[in-house]
Amino acid sequence: MNTAQERDSLQEPRTASMLSVVIPAYNEEQGLAAIIERVLAVRPALALDGIGLELLVVDDGSRDGTAEIARRYADVRLVQHSTNRGYGAALKTGFAAACGEWLGFMDADGTYPPEELPALCAVLCTGDGADLVVGSRRSGQSSEMPFLRRVGNRLWSGLVSTLGGRRVLDPASGMRVFRREILARLYPLPDGLNLTPVMSTRAIHEGIRLAEIPIPYRERQGRSKLSVVNDGMRFLGTIVWTVLTYNPARPLGLLGVGLFSLGVLAALGLVIARLAGITSLGPMGVLVAYLAALLPVVGFDLFALGATFNYAVSLFHARPVRQGLFGRPIFDPPLDRHFWWMGLLAGGAGIALGAASLVLGLNGWGVERLWLYLLGAAALTMLGLNLLVFWLIMRVLEELSHRQADIQADLACVP
C-alpha cells in the first residue's frame, strides 16, 4: 500500500461494534497464512455477540513474501512500511489505520491463539468490565514458553506489580483487546518489542481498568526475534522509566527506604560496639562506619527526591495519577509537610552533638573515643540540611501547582 492509500485509510470512518485486529509482520511468510485463516475463522463466533471483525496486516518492511501472502486474502487490509521500523511502530500504524471501536493485536507466528478473541471481547462487552483485556500466558492454561523467557516474564511481572501497586501476571503479553478511546491515555508508546510492558505500566498508572484472561501459548517455530538479554534490559529500563514519569516516589522511595534502613542497622551495630567498650575499628568496622554515615543520608535523599518529582509530575499531568509510595496517601497532611521541623531537629541535634564532641576533645578525649560522636554529628547535620532543602523545593512546586486555580479564583471575584 502506498503513502496515499495509507492516508486514505486513516480517514475512513470508525465502525461501532467492530473489532480491528492488527498483526505486525516482519519476514513472516512461513506462518502468516495460517494465522490469517485462524483469525478469520473466529468471525462467526464474534458475530454471535454482535461484533464485526476487521483484520489488518502491517508489513514492517519485510524482505520476503509477507506482503504477497497478505494480498491473497480479500478480507485482509494490508498496510506497508517501506523500511523496518519495529514491532511497536507497526502496531501503532495498524491502530491508526483501523476502523473498529475496539482494537486488538497478536503476533504473526501463531504463538497466540486467535480462537480466544471472543473470550477477551466478552470482558469488554460487560458494562462494568475492563477497558484493556490481556491474554495471560501465566494464568493457568498450558504454556510452551521457554524456561529463560518464563523467568524473565516473572521478573517483569514482579517489577510492574511492585512499582505499580497492582498485580499483573503477564505485562509483556502480545495478545490484547482494548477500547480505542484509551489510546490517548496509553500513548506515547515505544516502537520496539517493549511496547507491551510499557502499555501495561501506563495502564496501571492511568487508572485504566485492566483484566487478564488465561490463554494457551505455543512457542514459535524457528528463530525468535526476541533477545533475552538485550530486549530484557530494554524492558527493564522502559518499565522503570515509565513509572518515573508517573510516580517517582514509588521506585525512588522504595530504594531510599531500603538504603536508609540498612544505614540505621549499621549505625545501631556501631552503637552496640561502642557500648561494649570497643574503641578501635578494624577494616570491617571502618566499612560499617562508612555505610552508617552514608546510607541514611543517601536513602533519605532518594526518598525525598521521589516525593519532589511527584510534585513536578503532578504539574505536568494536571490531573490525578496513581502516586505515592504505596499508590495512595498514607499521611494527612503529607509527610513532606513536616520536613521543616524534622530538618531543624536533626540539624540541631547534629550541631549539638558536634559541639559536645569538641568540648570533650578539648578536655582530653582522643579520637578513638570520639569517632562515633563525630560520625553521628556529621550524619545528623547533613540529614537536617537536606530535609530543609527538600522542604523548600516541594513547597515551591506545591505553590506552582495551585497557581492556575488561584488565578481563576481571583478572576472570578466580583465586587
Buried (B, 14 or more C-beta within 10 A) or exposed (E): BEEEBBEEBEEEEEBEEBBBBBBBBBBBBBBBBEBBEBBBEBBEBBEEEEBBBBBBBBBBBBEBBBBEBBBEBEEBBBBBBEEBBBBBBBBBBBBEBBBBBBBBBBBBBBBBBBBBBBBBBBBBEEEEBBBBBBBBBBBEBEBEBEEEBBEBBEBBBEBBBBBBBBEBBBBBBBBBBBBBEBBEEBEEBBBBBBBBBBBBBBBBBBEBBBBBBBBBBBEBEEEBBBEEEEBBEBBBEBBEEBBBBBBBBBBBBBBBBBBBEBBBEBBEBBEEBBEEEBEEBEEEBEEBBEBBBBBBBBBBBBBBBBBBBBBBBBBEBEEEBBBBBEBEEEEEEBBBBBBBEBBBBBBEBBBEBBEEBBEBBEEEBEEEBBBBBBBBBBBBBBBBBBBBBBBEBBBEBBEEBEEEEEEEEEEEEEE
